[in-house]
Amino acid sequence: MSPAQNVALNGSGAAAVLPRLIVCIVTLDNEFVEVLRTELLPWVDVVLRDTYEDLARWTREKGVSAVVLDIDTQGEDPYGGIPVLEELHRLNGEFTLISVSRARARSVERQALNAGADAHFRNPVDVPELRVVLLETMLRRSQEAERERLRQQALEASRFQDFIGSSEPMRLVYDAIQQIAASNINVLIRGESGTGKELAARAIVALGQRANKPFIRLNCAALPENLIEAELFGSEKGAFTGATESRPGHIEMADGGTLFLDEIATLTLPLQTKLLRVLEDHHVQRLGGRTLRKIDFRLICATNEPLEEMARTGRFREDLYYRIHVIPIQLPALRERAGDIPILCEHFLQLHCAANAVPLKRINSDAMAALEEHSWPGNVRELENLIQRLVVTARHDEIGPADLPARVLERSVAASEAILLPEGGTDFDDQIRQLEIALLTTALRRGQGSKTVAARLLNVDVQKVKYLCRKYAL
């Protein structure tokens, strides 16, 4: 075994490898120090302190992983070390903290545990037991830190610009974005609502030559027809009622940069004609103006509409379609991105737990299976909205099937199985009893109390219904 490693016993008595860690013992009890130090030295390095003064900063500088704190060390107050425990816990939530006290009152132990101690011992201390608790807690913390490191590593490996996901459909999207980013060719991004079309547009810009130039976004479906023309092409003072000053349009503001037109299929045919002219001539004329302004911009459009069908039926100009459809990028729906939901959930949990100042929550395996089976008509946007809601509404740090909305559970085999048979098992006889009572009660209610009708609904002999009614006092 390497000198930099040591062995601790886990709960089953099996050996587990720990890195060589540092434990700080803070006490004035020299006899206790010597006994505990002897117990710990085969497994960890030990440093000693006899004062609380500047303990938090000192332990951080020394790279201490665990502190055994005698909370009676200074003065006679049995609560004297409680604020020190709180400060150490606040400094580093991964600290292993063990408190020791001569006080016999249970309130002292309760105060220590509430302050962040992992365990509390009363003098005289069972030193071998303290050693086992300390090393097992350190091992668990070390394993948790490693799991968190691997989770973060997986999360980082799945990132591409603002996208999260490492499935094959998303890898194809990333490759397409990288191939076209450096060019100035018009791009059409297609995909269902909520798949991240604007994220794709921003990724193209970020990797291209116009990264530091204006990125102007306009949702063509968000404005009424009488306003969108002025927003797109700009207007001169007096061009229409309410035009009290000259204003550049979004095309003009995108000069040198990128114009992103979301929901382009909603543009009217006259506006499509004007946009086509701008793309052909690279000049724009404001409403009410006579001057043509030369414009240099890259156009990225997005839609979830069938433009080919719209062009065939005359609802979208065919020549404009070919102008904007130079390079298409198809974003996959979330239901097509096998394996991406867990990593997306991890990302959104971290994001929204931090934003709402709540401890990081996790989703258990049954709930995750239900999420993976859901069809997600709203795609990634729907998933993020749900995670944001669960962060606030879930009562426990672990999110289970019971926390999920009915629309997610209704088609989930995993959720149904989890409700029918929880991970911890169930009482078979009690479940059968509850099912019999529920069926019998429902049949009697529908039969308006008639046992004969109930027997017919349940397809059993009426004598059995009478027997069950006596059995369950119904």
Summary of the structure (lengths in Angstrom):
residues: 474
radius of gyration: 33.4
end to end distance: 69.0
largest distance: 95.1
contacts: 1420
relative contact order: 0.07
helix: 49%
strand: 16%
